[in-house]
Amino acid sequence: MEWASQLCENRGLGSKMTDSKYFTTTKKGEIFELKAELNSDKKEKKKEAVKKVIASMTVGKDVSALFPDVVNCMQTDNLELKKLVYLYLMNYAKSQPDMAIMAVNTFVKDCEDPNPLIRALAVRTMGCIRVDKITEYLCEPLRKCLKDEDPYVRKTAAVCVAKLHDINAQLVEDQGFLDTLKDLISDSNPMVVANAVAALSEIAESHPNSNLLDLNPQTINKLLTALNECTEWGQIFILDCLANYMPRDDRESQSICERVTPRLSHANSAVVLSAVKVLMKFMEMLPKDLDYYGTLLKKLAPPLVTLLSAEPELQYVALRNINLIVQKRPEILKHEMKVFFVKYNDPIYVKLEKLDIMIRLASQANIAQVLAELKEYATEVDVDFVRKAVRAIGRCAIKVEQSAERCVSTLLDLIQTKVNYVVQEAIVVIKDIFRKYPNKYESVIATLCENLDSLDEPEARAAMIWIVGEYAERIDNADELLESFLEGFHDESTQVQLQLLTAIVKLFLKKPTETQELVQQVLSLATQDSDNPDLRDRGYIYWRLLSTDPVAAKEVVLAEKPLISEETDLIEPTLLEELICHIGTLASVYHKPPSAFVEGSRGVQHKRIPARAGSGESAESSDVGQSGPSEAPPAVIPSQGDLLGDLLNLDLAPPTATVPSVQPSMQMGAMDLLGGGLDSLMGDESDTLGGDIGGSPSMGAGLGVAPAAMPTALGIAPAVGGGLGDLFDLGGGVGMPTGSYVAPKTVWLPAMKAKGLEISGTFARRGGIIQMDLTLTNKAMSVMTDFAIQFNRNSFGLAPAGPLQVLTPLSPNQTIDVSLPLSTSGPVMKMEPLNNLQVAVKNNIDVFYFSCQYPLSLIFVEDGKMERQVFLATWKDIPNDNEAQFQIKDIHLNSDAASNKLQGSNIFTIAKRTVEGQDMLYQSVKLTNGIWVLAEMRIQTGNPNYTEMELSIKCRAPEVCQFVFLCYELVLKN
Amino acid sequence: MIHSLFLVNASGDIFLEKHWKSVVSRSVCDYFFEALERATEPENVPPVIPTPHHYLINVLRHRIYFVAVIQSEVPPLFVIEFLHRVVDTFQDYFGVCTEAAIKDNVVVVYELLEEMLDNGFPLATESNILKELIKPPTILRTVVNTITGSTNVGEQLPTGQLSVVPWRRTGVKYTNNEAYFDVIEEIDAIIDKSGSTITAEIQGVIDACVKLTGMPDLTLSFMNPRLLDDVSFHPCVRFKRWEAERILSFIPPDGNFRLLSYHVSSQNLVAIPVYVKHNISFREGSSQGRFELTLGPKQTMGKAVESVLVSSQLPRGVLNANLNPSQGTYTFDPVTKLLSWDVGKINPQKLPSLKGSMSLQAGASKPDENPTINIQFKIQQLAISGLKVNRLDMYGEKYKPFKGIKYMTKAGKFQVRT
């Protein structure tokens, strides 16, 4: 009893003793109290005081004023006290660099302590003190620790190299730490190997061109050995590193797969997914008729299914990845449909992903089950989910032809429920079904028309109007129905207005006698009473078409429409391949290539699935359809400039397995063909390269196909021909936003250097489209044909978005103006200067090279207006070191005029403030690669001449500041 | 790698932050709060949230959001797995993982987080190793520490971290040597209106509590190992041996751990231990609805179904429910519309039922959605998949350990549609 009561007392004492006491609010003078306690002679009091300091720090209070006092406690043999002081140091060293130097000696001493725990702790902490002055002192102790006899110290030191690299990359290179780190890959201790790999991978991320992780069969073997013995986290690093390796042949590939497969049974889902990545990638190299290939396929399914029984967050990431895997290799999970069935208490983000995969796996064999499920989901509570489920039914109908009828009847059942949003969603998807299977299910139109009044969402209204217009001849009262929509024409959204216009024209062409009045009404509504350029232009086109050539009108408006297919929602094959190489990463969650969103990605390597080194089986491999990159993948999205890309870019050359674009060495030699060519431009000329290009067999085909592809992109244009061309021009003139400043054309390539071809040009950004305006002049005596253009890798990935449209031969003394649309999805390499662009132009005579510089405003995007709060936070977030100051003189603009002018070039003013006779403008700019640039502009308001403006520019990538400033100057002065 | 961690409580306050690299301003969490506001339910916050310069990856555990901040390309699963490990460690150290417990032990928490990650790289995440480095706080130790001035920080080198068996600490000693294994299976199932199974699968785990002296080497064999074709092992299990002989051979960690988890997929025939007869109906134009529910045992291999709990989210239109349970108690929350019925044990002779009426809003139309019924239950001494342990042997040590194996089946996400 006595013991029990004592325990109770202790318990009471215990609760009073907990750390929550440190959370008492900051009283005035608390800092002084702490200071006194820190300097106390009593060890215990000291420690308590440090604990209090740490606790305050944890909750975000500023206790940096105590820095010298805490550092004084550092020289102690009490391990906990030492650790606490180290914790404090890491947090505040940055703000007190001079004080932090006081701690250096203790670190150096601790690095030689007989206790490896202390050595490791010291080297670990030193690396976390992000103060430049200290890093120099760090080098010697670090070098010793990297070669320490104790593996615990070595593995800690390996990570420290990565930390140091983050602070001062040059220092790390100069001190030779990278080589030491590479040596650690062969360390006897697996933990050390894993940490060395992790550190190297992180360093390599900021060093895309270095061959830090130079993988060869020996290192691979070491990694595979370490893989079995290191911690789960180490396994992830090693697997991710392995995924970058390019096996020499299918046997090596198989042996790696065999040694990686056991990782599929790991309890850590990140290990499993990284293993899946390696297997998915290396599998590509295995012959499809190999028994092992089949075994491997079977082994992949269970771990993926198991991931779905984990916590919802894990499920979500797994599902996003499975979405990629089922697109690449549907055979893996084709029997596992049921695990994707939705449980009603799954979080919404899991539900939506499961639904997506269900559709991807839907086939004739399981469609009945899938439809039953989808119908069930359509009665759930969550509106978003219900909508998506209804949409899924439509996608099933389009994907599995045999099921279309069943899908339609399911949709009709759902329409009968009269639940408003279900009906609307159903009508939208039925429209798609009509487009896929024309003249098959029109019997349901009557049912649809019954629900006309309940439609209040634009998409559903537009869909219904489309149906009425398309099947006007079968709907007796089509004119009445459309007329009823016409009453509120001006209140409708653009989508509905456009659809209504087209539908009534269709109706008129089908039943001209009764509907003349209606069509006139809608045309005048669209052309005279509307402010919307799209609507107006379409109205004019129809009007002129109908009045000049009704036959042509019929051909255009009632033309046969291309069938839609399920493919439209598939990921484009090249992107899919890249994403498969990034399974388990953020890229795979967002289904975007890493270059698209990893901020300031300093040159992301585009990864490719290795091509099968064809040894005769290539013919058999064709049964897997779109798998091998060697077979031209079915182009879902028209392949834009790819044809020309083939022509000039060796990277895309036939799969000779010797050109693995992933190998870093390749990146180093980067220039590929063009680079060489440019060198030759500088030096003496060599014709061999040009010869190679000319001889490329794909060239002729490329140019032959390109013009044919154009008309489809324009849609209805070809049927009408010249007459309409004017109209389109007209439309263009009206609709084009008055835009940014465009510099006059300058000569880029003088005729002397290019065998008579003179090229001058400029760059422009019009309505979000980047264009390179070129003037080609033939100053030679012979006709020039077969023009093509290609860019070298450049800082912002500019690349032609289409072929160079010089369709007619250029005769002597003729000049032609061409506008070449550019995209920013090309390969990225940092150029010097940043805005330099190296171009190769080819014609029937030769290949010519020149370089030009584009204004950075070319890549300022239209949605570059930042939210104010975000601006404030970002401005604070960017270190002051990244700020650059500029002056712009002789500007005769006031702040409003300036900000209007800048807005035209996508430099957006977010806020304006007037302080002490100065206008301060806060502006933001977003580059195509997602980098934000923030600016603060100061203009003297008192001065009538406004001769001087001051500009501060802040950006995470400080190298762009200079170029942004040049754009300001250019825009403001012109 | 992982930059920072913020802990956010249910009311949306950041109560702890830890930075492993440079300090990331708290304001980055504003993006998380925006997502939180948009989410209809606390668990609907998307796990990965992009911000202009960072990515936020969060998990929700014990009503606390663990928000990790990353800046470069880091595998999200890696981050999520790590966050789970943080939660497990807190629970292991403090018994519960609550805001109060974390605040009470903030210094230990800070020390732990510092030990778990170094510059964003995982350092020591195994509970065995962590406990060598930082002793868990106990009431007694806190008292002793305050009196004697000693600390929570261990003085030895975490040698386990470097050995071939990094999961086991060295020099373990017990007077009673014992090894217990729990085979626990959860059935996830969706049953349709008519009572037929749409999908059913089993998630099984074998949790162990091993307190053995020295470096014991254990083998565990099964009567029917063929059931286990989809397994995830604790790193201690020798994979080669399993592949070749279907025997689990391992040097166990000290204390509690999950030896393996397995999955019996929907393609196998999964026994469904309970059935539900239901009639939940609303009539057009009437403000009353009927509710009838009867439970019964199905394939239970003669074992009793216990701790049965039925819950169902009734349609929004339902105002109240007036029901009569044949056993147990029921509650209906008129605000959340959640009906739950604590049934207890199912007596096969006298099946439990819940019958009565629901009142609807006057004049409201018949609800569109059909409620789903969620069932929880437990069956002791049965692994519903039929998995049975054959024998457990110990090598490498001389003493004779005490061994025990327990089986249990539970409902996981067991849902009946109506």
Chai-1 contact restraints between the chains, C-beta under 6 A:
chainA,res_idxA,chainB,res_idxB,connection_type,confidence,min_distance_angstrom,max_distance_angstrom,comment,restraint_id
A,N10,B,I139,contact,1.0,0.0,6.0,A-B,restraint_1
A,N10,B,V143,contact,1.0,0.0,6.0,A-B,restraint_2
A,R11,B,I139,contact,1.0,0.0,6.0,A-B,restraint_3
A,G14,B,I139,contact,1.0,0.0,6.0,A-B,restraint_4
A,G14,B,T142,contact,1.0,0.0,6.0,A-B,restraint_5
A,M17,B,T142,contact,1.0,0.0,6.0,A-B,restraint_6
A,T18,B,D104,contact,1.0,0.0,6.0,A-B,restraint_7
A,D19,B,D104,contact,1.0,0.0,6.0,A-B,restraint_8
A,D19,B,N105,contact,1.0,0.0,6.0,A-B,restraint_9
A,D19,B,V106,contact,1.0,0.0,6.0,A-B,restraint_10
A,D19,B,V107,contact,1.0,0.0,6.0,A-B,restraint_11
A,S20,B,K103,contact,1.0,0.0,6.0,A-B,restraint_12
A,S20,B,D104,contact,1.0,0.0,6.0,A-B,restraint_13
A,E44,B,G149,contact,1.0,0.0,6.0,A-B,restraint_14
A,K51,B,V107,contact,1.0,0.0,6.0,A-B,restraint_15
A,I54,B,V107,contact,1.0,0.0,6.0,A-B,restraint_16
A,A55,B,V106,contact,1.0,0.0,6.0,A-B,restraint_17
A,T58,B,V106,contact,1.0,0.0,6.0,A-B,restraint_18
A,T58,B,Y110,contact,1.0,0.0,6.0,A-B,restraint_19
A,L79,B,V153,contact,1.0,0.0,6.0,A-B,restraint_20
A,L79,B,E155,contact,1.0,0.0,6.0,A-B,restraint_21
A,E80,B,T151,contact,1.0,0.0,6.0,A-B,restraint_22
A,E80,B,V153,contact,1.0,0.0,6.0,A-B,restraint_23
A,P116,B,L157,contact,1.0,0.0,6.0,A-B,restraint_24
A,L117,B,L157,contact,1.0,0.0,6.0,A-B,restraint_25
A,R124,B,D118,contact,1.0,0.0,6.0,A-B,restraint_26
A,P151,B,L162,contact,1.0,0.0,6.0,A-B,restraint_27
A,Y152,B,L162,contact,1.0,0.0,6.0,A-B,restraint_28
A,V159,B,D118,contact,1.0,0.0,6.0,A-B,restraint_29
A,V159,B,N119,contact,1.0,0.0,6.0,A-B,restraint_30
A,V159,B,F121,contact,1.0,0.0,6.0,A-B,restraint_31
A,K163,B,N119,contact,1.0,0.0,6.0,A-B,restraint_32
A,A198,B,F121,contact,1.0,0.0,6.0,A-B,restraint_33
A,W233,B,P122,contact,1.0,0.0,6.0,A-B,restraint_34
A,I236,B,F78,contact,1.0,0.0,6.0,A-B,restraint_35
A,P262,B,F239,contact,1.0,0.0,6.0,A-B,restraint_36
A,S265,B,V231,contact,1.0,0.0,6.0,A-B,restraint_37
A,S265,B,S232,contact,1.0,0.0,6.0,A-B,restraint_38
A,S265,B,F233,contact,1.0,0.0,6.0,A-B,restraint_39
A,A267,B,S232,contact,1.0,0.0,6.0,A-B,restraint_40
A,A267,B,H234,contact,1.0,0.0,6.0,A-B,restraint_41
A,N268,B,E81,contact,1.0,0.0,6.0,A-B,restraint_42
A,S269,B,L77,contact,1.0,0.0,6.0,A-B,restraint_43
A,A270,B,P75,contact,1.0,0.0,6.0,A-B,restraint_44
A,A270,B,L77,contact,1.0,0.0,6.0,A-B,restraint_45
A,A270,B,F78,contact,1.0,0.0,6.0,A-B,restraint_46
A,A270,B,E81,contact,1.0,0.0,6.0,A-B,restraint_47
A,L273,B,L77,contact,1.0,0.0,6.0,A-B,restraint_48
A,P302,B,D230,contact,1.0,0.0,6.0,A-B,restraint_49
A,T306,B,D230,contact,1.0,0.0,6.0,A-B,restraint_50
A,T306,B,H263,contact,1.0,0.0,6.0,A-B,restraint_51
A,S309,B,Q203,contact,1.0,0.0,6.0,A-B,restraint_52
A,E313,B,P47,contact,1.0,0.0,6.0,A-B,restraint_53
A,E313,B,V59,contact,1.0,0.0,6.0,A-B,restraint_54
A,E313,B,I80,contact,1.0,0.0,6.0,A-B,restraint_55
A,L314,B,I80,contact,1.0,0.0,6.0,A-B,restraint_56
A,Y316,B,P47,contact,1.0,0.0,6.0,A-B,restraint_57
A,V317,B,P76,contact,1.0,0.0,6.0,A-B,restraint_58
A,V317,B,L77,contact,1.0,0.0,6.0,A-B,restraint_59
A,K338,B,T199,contact,1.0,0.0,6.0,A-B,restraint_60
A,K338,B,S266,contact,1.0,0.0,6.0,A-B,restraint_61
A,F341,B,T199,contact,1.0,0.0,6.0,A-B,restraint_62
A,K343,B,K413,contact,1.0,0.0,6.0,A-B,restraint_63
A,K343,B,Q415,contact,1.0,0.0,6.0,A-B,restraint_64
A,Y344,B,T372,contact,1.0,0.0,6.0,A-B,restraint_65
A,P347,B,E43,contact,1.0,0.0,6.0,A-B,restraint_66
A,P347,B,N44,contact,1.0,0.0,6.0,A-B,restraint_67
A,I348,B,N44,contact,1.0,0.0,6.0,A-B,restraint_68
A,Y349,B,P46,contact,1.0,0.0,6.0,A-B,restraint_69
A,T379,B,E369,contact,1.0,0.0,6.0,A-B,restraint_70
A,T379,B,N370,contact,1.0,0.0,6.0,A-B,restraint_71
A,V381,B,E369,contact,1.0,0.0,6.0,A-B,restraint_72
A,V419,B,D368,contact,1.0,0.0,6.0,A-B,restraint_73
A,G584,B,P75,contact,1.0,0.0,6.0,A-B,restraint_74
A,T585,B,E73,contact,1.0,0.0,6.0,A-B,restraint_75
A,T585,B,P75,contact,1.0,0.0,6.0,A-B,restraint_76
A,L586,B,E73,contact,1.0,0.0,6.0,A-B,restraint_77
A,V589,B,V48,contact,1.0,0.0,6.0,A-B,restraint_78
A,V589,B,P76,contact,1.0,0.0,6.0,A-B,restraint_79
A,P594,B,E73,contact,1.0,0.0,6.0,A-B,restraint_80
A,V598,B,E73,contact,1.0,0.0,6.0,A-B,restraint_81
A,E599,B,H53,contact,1.0,0.0,6.0,A-B,restraint_82
A,A873,B,S27,contact,1.0,0.0,6.0,A-B,restraint_83
